[in-house]
Amino acid sequence: MLELPRWRVILCLAAAIFGLVFTLPNVLPDSVLARMPDWLPHQKLNLGLDLQGGSYLQLEMDTNALKTERLTNLVEDVRRTLRDAPIDFSALGMANGAVSVRINDPAQMQSALTALQKLNQTVATGVQELKITTGPDQRILLGVSDQALTAETVKAVDQDIEIVRRRIDALGTKEPSIVRQGADRIVVEAPGESDPERLKEVIGKTAKLSFQMVDDSVPPAEAAAGHVPPDAMLLPNDEGGSLLVKRLEIVSGEMLTGATQGYDQNGRPDINMRFNGQGAQRFGDATSQNIGKRFAIVLDNRIISAPVIQGAITGGSGEITGNFTVETASNLALLLRSGALAAPLTVIEQRTVGAELGADSVHAGELAGIIGLVLVVAFMMLAYGGVFGGVAMVGLIINMLMVVALMTVGGAALTLPGIAGLILTIAVAVDANVLIYERIRDEERAGRKPALAIDTGFTRARVSILDANITTLIAALILFEFGAGPVRGFAWTLSIGVMTSVFTALFITRLLIVLWYRTSRSKQLPI
């Protein structure tokens, strides 16, 4: 009746050993852990921002800049399309959140509309990306639809999250939390990073790199006075003044495969770059065709260098020189390696949590856990006696070891709400034991023998335990899916605790009680 299948015994032993082995590194000093064999686990539980200390940033994407960039690209697309048609046009530019162009010949209006319609793409739910309308004086207006802008914002936020993650990882910050908040915000929690200004500097730079030819067709004085050709733009130069450059990009930052800080032939810090196949070919063609001319290295709409092309550069690599220090060159190389942000990010909230405050939180959490555990032990011992109360405590300890071990292996970060989830797990685990013990009591009062009372009690309590914990698990999963930051930490810890508490109650507690009964053969249960 009270069978002990071998698989059940092996499973319970494996769970207990797993919990002990992977929890042990969290309580051992680093000096002891360093002397342990390599084949034993050394990974420790990561502490979250509120426990370890660190920096918290809330970033907001500049959707206006995103729309402006989209319209700027659209201006160039319209210019190229109409020139290829060919259609005579004038007054091409941005006005009132749209692109406006005048078709000089009324007979070409329909041809222009047909050509420009090819620029239109279908976004989600079949909505057209562009709104193309006609206006007075033979004008055509092209605007970006709200649905397309929303879809582009979502895509841009996703891209920025990955880029921010790569940049923070390069700083050596362990287990940063980078999550979306709302439609256009990103929350960054960097445990252990005590310098939020450095974090802001690395995250906030757009780092959009491009190589463009310098336009010498207009004297600098005339360009500064506003006489800028339509296919060129005037950009500030870090070396002083401004330079006129072609809008057409020879090579863009997306074609970089690597960027590292190095030194030039004079021993000054510079940045060494490598291009992919497409970038190497385009860079080689541009330099071979423009020997003796200048090209501009543009970073975030500023010219950081404008060297003269001395010869064809066909090796797929190059270097950026300028007024760099080792630190600024290293930071810029990091930004270029991680890629450019899809749109600028603005810091709208900033907090720094000190290590002392984190230590206080850990101490408070430990104290709360110990008090909770002592009270639960006292209750179980008084309510169900030393044997059954002791079994519940052993199951509870194994349960806590399994929770910590799973969080350690999974790389989860323990936060203060996570500690609350751990403490709540104690209550959840004991709740399952209470249901089992009360059923066993009922069966014994009904006149059943101890062995049958134990077996029937576990069988009939199983349904109630599963029902109660499945609903708790569903609630935790909902919190994890729709919550953010501390809420997700609480939900994650609670989810793990619910699953391990069900396992310990139905498997480990049953195993221990059956072993006790087979050893004692008691005629009456001490419960």
C-alpha positions in Angstrom: 0.0 0.0 0.0 2.7 2.5 1.0 5.0 1.7 -1.9 8.4 3.2 -2.5 9.2 3.0 -6.2 12.9 3.2 -6.9 12.5 6.0 -9.4 10.7 8.1 -6.7 13.6 7.6 -4.3 16.2 8.4 -6.9 14.3 11.5 -8.0 14.0 12.9 -4.4 17.7 12.2 -3.7 18.7 13.9 -6.9 16.5 16.9 -6.1 18.0 17.3 -2.6 21.6 16.9 -3.9 21.0 19.4 -6.7 19.6 21.9 -4.3 22.5 21.5 -1.8 25.4 21.5 -4.5 24.2 24.6 -6.4 23.2 26.5 -3.2 26.5 25.9 -1.4 28.6 28.5 -3.4 26.2 31.2 -2.2 27.2 30.6 1.5 30.9 29.9 1.0 33.5 32.7 1.2 35.2 33.5 -2.1 38.6 32.2 -0.7 37.1 28.8 0.0 35.2 28.8 -3.3 38.5 29.4 -5.2 40.1 26.3 -3.7 37.2 24.0 -4.7 37.7 21.7 -7.7 36.8 23.1 -11.1 34.2 20.4 -11.7 32.1 21.7 -8.8 29.7 24.6 -9.5 31.1 28.1 -8.6 28.3 30.2 -9.8 26.6 32.5 -7.2 23.2 34.0 -7.1 23.2 37.5 -8.7 21.9 40.3 -6.5 19.6 42.8 -8.0 20.0 46.6 -8.0 18.2 47.1 -4.7 20.4 44.5 -2.9 23.8 45.1 -4.5 23.6 48.8 -5.3 24.0 50.3 -8.7 22.3 52.6 -11.2 18.8 53.0 -12.4 17.9 54.9 -15.6 14.6 55.4 -17.4 15.1 56.3 -21.0 12.6 57.8 -23.5 13.0 57.5 -27.2 12.9 60.7 -29.3 10.1 59.7 -31.7 10.2 63.2 -33.3 13.8 62.6 -34.3 12.8 59.2 -35.6 10.1 60.7 -37.8 12.4 63.5 -38.9 15.0 60.9 -40.0 12.4 59.0 -41.8 11.2 62.1 -43.7 14.8 63.1 -44.5 15.4 59.6 -46.0 12.1 60.0 -47.9 13.3 63.3 -49.4 16.3 61.5 -50.9 14.2 58.7 -52.1 11.8 61.1 -53.9 14.7 63.0 -55.4 16.3 59.8 -56.8 12.9 58.4 -58.0 11.9 61.5 -59.9 15.4 61.9 -61.5 15.3 58.3 -62.6 11.8 58.7 -64.2 12.9 61.4 -65.5 10.5 64.0 -64.2 11.2 67.7 -63.9 10.6 68.9 -60.3 11.5 71.7 -57.9 10.9 72.9 -54.3 11.6 69.5 -52.8 11.8 69.5 -49.0 10.0 68.9 -45.7 7.1 71.0 -44.6 4.5 70.5 -41.8 5.5 66.9 -41.0 5.5 65.8 -44.7 7.6 65.8 -47.8 6.5 68.3 -50.4 7.7 68.4 -54.1 6.4 70.5 -57.0 6.1 68.9 -60.5 7.1 71.6 -63.0 5.2 70.1 -66.0 1.4 69.5 -65.3 1.5 66.8 -67.9 3.9 64.7 -65.7 1.7 64.8 -62.6 0.2 61.3 -63.2 3.6 59.9 -64.1 5.1 61.4 -60.9 2.3 59.9 -58.8 2.8 56.5 -60.4 6.6 56.6 -59.8 6.3 57.8 -56.2 3.7 55.1 -55.4 6.5 52.6 -55.8 8.0 54.0 -52.6 4.9 53.0 -50.7 5.1 49.8 -48.7 2.6 47.8 -46.8 3.0 47.6 -43.1 1.0 45.6 -40.5 -2.7 44.9 -41.1 -2.4 45.9 -44.8 -2.0 49.7 -44.0 0.1 51.7 -46.5 3.2 53.2 -45.1 2.9 56.5 -46.9 0.0 58.9 -47.4 0.4 60.4 -50.9 -1.8 63.4 -51.7 -1.8 66.2 -54.2 -2.0 69.9 -53.4 -2.3 73.3 -55.2 0.3 74.5 -57.6 1.1 71.0 -58.9 2.5 69.8 -55.6 2.6 66.3 -54.2 2.7 65.6 -50.5 4.1 62.5 -48.9 3.5 61.8 -45.2 4.2 58.8 -43.0 1.1 57.1 -41.7 0.5 56.9 -37.9 0.4 53.1 -38.1 3.7 53.0 -39.9 5.3 55.4 -37.4 4.0 53.3 -34.5 5.4 50.1 -36.1 8.7 51.8 -36.7 8.9 53.0 -33.1 8.3 49.5 -31.7 11.0 48.2 -34.0 13.4 51.0 -33.0 12.8 50.4 -29.3 13.6 46.7 -29.7 16.7 47.6 -31.7 17.8 50.1 -29.0 17.3 47.6 -26.2 19.7 45.1 -27.9 22.2 47.9 -28.6 22.0 49.2 -25.0 22.5 45.7 -23.7 25.6 45.2 -25.8 27.1 48.5 -24.6 26.4 47.7 -21.0 27.8 44.2 -21.3 31.0 45.7 -22.8 31.4 47.7 -19.6 31.5 44.5 -17.6 28.3 45.0 -15.7 26.8 41.6 -14.7 23.2 40.7 -15.3 21.8 44.2 -16.2 18.0 44.4 -16.5 16.9 46.2 -19.7 13.2 46.1 -20.4 10.7 48.0 -22.4 8.2 50.2 -20.5 5.2 51.4 -22.5 5.6 52.1 -26.2 8.7 54.3 -26.2 10.5 53.9 -22.9 13.4 51.6 -21.7 14.3 50.9 -18.1 17.9 50.0 -17.3 19.0 48.6 -14.0 22.8 48.0 -13.8 23.7 46.3 -10.5 27.2 47.2 -9.3 27.6 50.2 -11.6 28.0 53.1 -9.2 28.8 55.7 -11.9 25.5 56.6 -13.6 27.1 59.4 -15.6 29.4 57.0 -17.3 26.5 54.8 -18.0 24.5 57.7 -19.4 27.5 58.7 -21.6 27.8 55.2 -23.1 24.1 54.6 -23.5 23.0 58.0 -24.7 25.3 58.4 -27.7 23.6 57.6 -30.9 27.0 56.7 -32.5 25.8 56.8 -36.1 28.9 56.7 -38.2 29.2 57.4 -41.9 31.9 58.2 -44.5 30.9 60.9 -46.9 32.7 62.9 -49.6 33.5 66.6 -48.9 31.7 68.9 -51.4 34.2 71.5 -52.8 31.8 72.9 -55.4 30.7 75.8 -53.1 33.2 78.0 -51.3 33.0 77.7 -47.5 31.9 81.3 -47.0 29.0 80.8 -49.4 28.0 77.5 -47.8 28.1 79.2 -44.3 25.8 81.9 -45.7 23.2 79.3 -46.7 24.1 78.5 -50.3 24.0 74.7 -49.8 23.3 72.4 -52.8 20.3 70.1 -52.4 22.4 67.0 -52.4 24.8 68.3 -49.7 24.7 69.4 -46.1 26.7 71.7 -43.8 28.1 69.9 -40.7 30.2 71.2 -37.8 33.8 70.1 -37.8 35.6 69.1 -34.6 38.8 70.6 -36.0 37.1 74.0 -36.3 34.4 75.6 -38.5 32.1 73.7 -40.7 32.4 71.6 -43.9 30.0 70.9 -46.8 29.6 67.2 -47.3 27.6 65.1 -49.8 24.4 63.6 -48.4 25.2 60.2 -50.1 27.0 57.9 -47.6 29.9 56.0 -49.0 30.1 53.6 -46.1 27.8 53.4 -43.1 28.4 52.2 -39.6 26.3 49.1 -40.2 29.1 47.8 -42.5 31.6 47.8 -39.7 32.6 44.3 -38.4 35.0 45.5 -35.7 36.4 48.6 -34.0 39.3 48.7 -31.4 41.3 51.4 -29.8 44.9 51.6 -31.1 47.7 54.1 -31.8 48.7 55.9 -35.0 52.2 56.2 -36.3 52.9 59.1 -34.0 51.8 57.2 -30.9 48.5 59.0 -30.5 45.3 57.1 -29.7 43.1 56.3 -32.7 40.5 53.7 -33.7 41.1 50.8 -36.0 38.2 49.6 -38.1 37.3 46.6 -40.2 34.6 46.6 -42.9 32.4 43.7 -44.2 32.6 42.7 -47.8 30.2 45.3 -49.1 31.8 48.1 -47.0 35.3 47.1 -48.1 34.3 47.2 -51.8 32.5 50.5 -51.5 35.3 52.1 -49.5 37.9 50.8 -51.9 36.0 52.1 -55.0 35.4 55.5 -53.4 39.1 56.0 -52.4 40.5 54.8 -55.7 38.2 57.2 -57.7 38.8 60.3 -55.5 42.5 60.4 -54.9 43.6 63.9 -53.8 40.1 64.7 -52.5 38.8 64.9 -49.0 36.3 62.6 -47.3 34.6 63.2 -44.0 34.2 60.8 -41.1 30.8 61.8 -39.7 29.7 60.7 -36.2 26.3 61.8 -35.0 26.2 64.7 -37.5 29.6 66.0 -36.5 32.7 65.7 -38.6 35.4 64.2 -36.4 38.0 63.9 -39.2 38.3 65.0 -42.9 41.5 63.5 -44.3 42.8 63.8 -47.9 42.7 60.5 -49.8 46.3 59.7 -50.5 45.7 56.4 -52.3 43.2 53.6 -52.8 42.3 51.8 -49.5 41.4 48.3 -50.6 42.3 46.1 -47.6 38.8 46.3 -45.9 40.2 48.2 -42.9 41.0 51.8 -41.9 41.6 54.1 -38.9 39.9 57.1 -37.4 42.3 59.7 -36.1 41.4 62.9 -34.1 41.9 64.6 -30.8 41.3 61.4 -28.8 42.5 60.3 -25.4 42.8 56.6 -24.7 39.5 56.7 -22.8 37.5 58.6 -25.4 38.9 56.4 -28.2 38.0 53.2 -26.2 34.5 54.5 -25.5 34.0 55.4 -29.2 35.3 52.0 -30.4 32.8 50.4 -27.9 29.9 52.4 -29.4 30.9 51.6 -32.9 31.2 47.9 -32.2 27.8 47.8 -30.6 26.1 49.7 -33.4 24.1 52.9 -33.7 20.9 53.6 -31.8 17.8 53.7 -34.0 16.8 57.0 -32.4 18.2 59.2 -29.6 17.4 58.2 -26.0 16.8 60.8 -23.3 17.2 60.1 -19.6 14.0 61.1 -17.8 14.7 59.5 -14.5 17.9 58.5 -12.7 18.6 56.9 -9.4 21.7 55.5 -7.7 21.4 52.9 -5.0 24.4 52.7 -2.6 26.0 49.4 -1.6 25.3 50.3 2.1 21.6 50.5 1.4 21.7 47.3 -0.5 23.5 45.6 2.4 20.8 46.9 4.7 18.1 45.4 2.4 19.9 42.0 2.4 20.1 42.1 6.2 16.4 43.0 6.5 15.4 40.3 4.1 17.5 37.7 6.0 16.0 38.7 9.3 12.5 38.5 7.8 13.2 35.1 6.4 14.6 33.8 9.7 11.6 35.1 11.7 9.2 33.6 9.2 10.9 30.3 9.3 11.0 30.2 13.1 7.3 31.0 13.4 6.4 28.3 10.8 8.6 25.7 12.6 6.9 26.6 15.9 3.5 26.3 14.4 4.1 23.0 12.7 5.7 21.4 15.8 2.8 22.5 18.0 0.1 21.6 15.6 1.4 18.2 14.3 4.0 17.0 16.7 7.7 16.4 16.5 7.6 13.6 13.8 5.3 15.1 11.2 6.3 18.7 12.1 10.0 17.7 11.6 9.2 16.0 8.3 7.6 19.2 7.1 10.6 21.2 8.1 13.0 18.9 6.3 10.8 19.2 3.2 10.8 23.0 3.6 14.6 23.2 3.8 15.0 21.1 0.7 12.4 23.3 -1.0 14.3 26.5 -0.2 17.6 24.8 -1.4 15.9 23.9 -4.7 14.6 27.5 -5.2 17.9 29.1 -4.6 19.7 26.5 -6.8 17.3 27.0 -9.6 17.7 30.8 -9.4 21.4 30.4 -9.4 21.6 28.1 -12.4 19.1 30.2 -14.3 21.1 33.3 -13.8 18.2 35.2 -12.2 18.9 38.3 -10.1 17.5 38.2 -6.6 15.8 41.5 -5.7 14.1 42.7 -2.5 10.6 41.7 -3.9 12.3 38.4 -4.8 13.1 37.9 -1.2 9.4 38.6 -0.4 8.6 35.9 -3.0 11.0 33.5 -1.2 9.3 34.2 2.2 5.9 33.7 0.6 7.2 30.4 -0.8 7.6 29.2 2.8 4.0 29.8 3.5 2.9 28.1 0.2 5.1 25.0 1.0 3.7 24.7 4.5 0.1 25.2 3.2 0.5 22.0 1.1 1.7 20.1 4.2 -1.2 21.4 6.3 -3.7 20.1 3.6 -2.0 16.7 3.6 -1.8 16.4 7.4 -5.4 17.4 7.9 -6.5 14.8 5.4 -4.5 12.1 7.2 -6.1 13.2 10.5 -9.6 12.9 9.0 -8.8 9.4 7.6 -7.5 8.3 11.0 -10.6 9.6 12.8 -12.7 7.7 10.3 -11.2 4.5 11.7 -8.6 3.7 9.0 -5.3 2.1 9.9 -2.2 4.3 9.8 -0.8 3.0 6.5 -4.2 3.4 4.8 -4.7 6.8 6.4 -1.3 8.1 5.1 -1.9 6.7 1.6 -5.5 8.1 1.4 -4.5 11.4 2.9 -1.9 12.1 0.3 -4.1 10.9 -2.6 -7.1 13.0 -1.6 -5.1 16.1 -0.7 -3.3 16.0 -4.1 -6.2 17.5 -6.0 -6.6 20.4 -3.6 -2.9 21.1 -3.6 -2.7 21.1 -7.4 -5.7 23.4 -7.8 -4.5 25.9 -5.2 -0.9 26.1 -6.6 -1.9 26.1 -10.3 -4.1 29.2 -9.7 -1.2 30.8 -7.8 1.2 29.9 -10.7 -1.2 31.4 -13.3 -1.3 34.7 -11.3 2.5 34.7 -11.0 2.9 34.2 -14.8 0.5 37.1 -15.5 2.5 39.3 -13.2 5.7 38.2 -14.9 4.3 38.8 -18.4 2.8 42.2 -17.8 4.9 43.5 -14.9 8.3 45.2 -15.0 11.3 45.4 -12.8 10.6 44.4 -9.2 7.2 43.0 -10.1 8.8 40.5 -12.5 11.4 39.6 -9.8 8.7 38.8 -7.3 6.7 36.8 -9.9 9.8 34.8 -11.0 10.7 33.8 -7.5 7.1 32.9 -6.6 6.7 30.8 -9.8 9.8 28.7 -8.9 8.7 28.4 -5.3 5.2 27.2 -6.2 6.6 24.4 -8.4 9.2 23.3 -5.9 6.8 23.4 -3.0 4.4 21.1 -4.9 7.2 18.7 -5.6 8.5 18.6 -2.0 5.0 18.2 -0.6 3.9 15.3 -2.9 7.2 13.5 -3.3 9.8 14.3 -0.6 7.3 14.7 2.4 5.6 11.4 1.3 9.0 9.7 1.0 10.1 10.7 4.5 6.7 9.8 6.1 6.7 6.4 4.5 10.3 5.7 5.6 9.4 6.7 9.1 6.3 4.4 9.2 8.2 1.4 7.7 10.8 1.9 10.4 8.5 2.5 13.4 5.4 0.4 12.4 3.5 2.7 14.8 -0.1 1.6 15.7 -1.2 5.2 16.0 0.0 8.2 14.1 1.5 11.0 16.3 -0.3 13.7 14.5 
